[in-house]
Amino acid sequence: MATDDRSMRFAAQVLPCLGSAYRLARWLTHSHEDAEEVVQEACLQAFRAFDGLRGADARPWLLAIVRHAAFACLRKRHGVSQHELLDEDLEAAWAPTATLPIGPEAVASHLQDAARLHRAIARLPMVYREVLVLREFEDMTYQAIAKLLDVPAGTVMSRLARARQRLLVLLSSTPARGD
Amino acid sequence: VETEVDCTTCRGRLSALLDAELEGLDAQAVRDHVRGCAGCRQQLDALRALQFQVRAHPLPLPDLAPLAAQVRAALPARPTGTPRRCWPRWLVSAWPVLACGVTCAALAGAAAVLILRPSAEDVLGDLAVSAYLRAQHLDTAEGLVSSDPAQASVWLERHLGHAVRVPDLQAHGFALEGVRVDFLYHQPVAALAYRAGGQVVQVFLWPRGSEPALHGALSDEGLQIRFWSWRGEHRCAISAMDAGTLQRFVAGFDA
């Protein structure tokens, strides 16, 4: 049976984004197996919705579907509640005047070990982890992240500031390998 | 105009300064403050070092070729030339089941909530969720941004070729945001977006033929979904708002 041209167009536009999709899914679920399943499910959902893409950038569109699928996986498979996934109360806990726990030299020395950095990122609450991943690993603008998360750009700005502050706190308390 | 910032304001904006996401005077004021403040400068340096290190250590990707092959294999194949603009056979065949379910629910004295046949439930829910997501990530240029129901109705009729009623729900607490044409399984449908507070509800409308009425209530992936038929039209509403609020919306829509 000849492959439909729609499938071919989908493969050409969406499959190049598979790395971004996997990376986001992996950061959100913490698991290679879950990430692969989430990406497969997201791709099928994306294929069904493909007619509506009509020339728009496929990557943020696919990432939004991946995020949705990852949350569904966490809820269904791991019993994570919606409140835990998007705990807005966390945001009130950060004070912008707080002094960062470590200085620039200490940051550099703490991060010689990539695994230590990854452990610290993994410990960030979801609302902070997702904006950090989208900004630092996908290089998305605040506006693009805001659109993906359906929140104002100002919220992205404050969450990212808090994410970095928390990451520094976590790094200062995360033991190096072998500690 | 000179804008000065103190340490509190500055430290709240250092992260955005680092990302070049502050604009004009705001960015200049933060830069000026950092230049003259050792404490804030050290914070900015720490954030810059953090960003450098984070970006230098992305998560290593596994070989994604097997995953890509699995995705390709899961994509439906269809003989070239098959007509697209038709409702799928399973969906048409699902309607009698849906109608039957409604009757049973009514006989049981239950609320208008229906347990759909699993396959129909899954696919209808997925279609609605996909359309909901699609609307959030396409340019507004794809449709009409308007709070005027009459204008929206005219726009939809021009694009769909048939009349579409767009109710004014301000009195019920839902403000019209805009309309567009979307697709549910390749079938063009009217898509209306309303907002209440911070939440959006989307409604999809398409003409009802000879098939039985459609009624159902689903909760999928944090989204509430309602299917129903009314006055020669099939309708689907979907939102992240709570079930009670969405039910209030549906009641207002049909009023």
Interface residues (C-beta under 8 A of the other chain):
Chain A: M1 A2 T3 D4 D5 R6 S7 F10 A11 L15 L18 G19 Y22 R23 R26 W27 H32 E36 V39 Q40 C43 L44 Q45 A46 F47 R48 A49 D51 G52 L53 R54 A56 P60 W61 A64 I65 H68 A69 F71 A72 R75 Q82 P96 T97 A98 T99 L100 I102 G103 P104 E105 A106 V107 A108 L111 A114 L117 H118 I121 L132 R135 E136 F137 T141 Y142 K147 L148 D150 M157 S158 L160 A161 R164 L167 L168 L171
Chain B: C7 T8 T9 R11 G12 R13 L14 S15 A16 D19 E21 G39 Q42 Q43 D45 A46 L47 R48 A49 L50 Q51 Q53 V54 R55 H57 P58 L59 L61 P62 L64 L67 A68 Q70 V71 R72 A74 L75 P76 A77 R78 P79 T80 T82 D126 L127 V129 S130 A131 L133 R134 Q136 H137 L138 D139 E142 D182 F183 Y185 H186 V200 D220 E221 G222
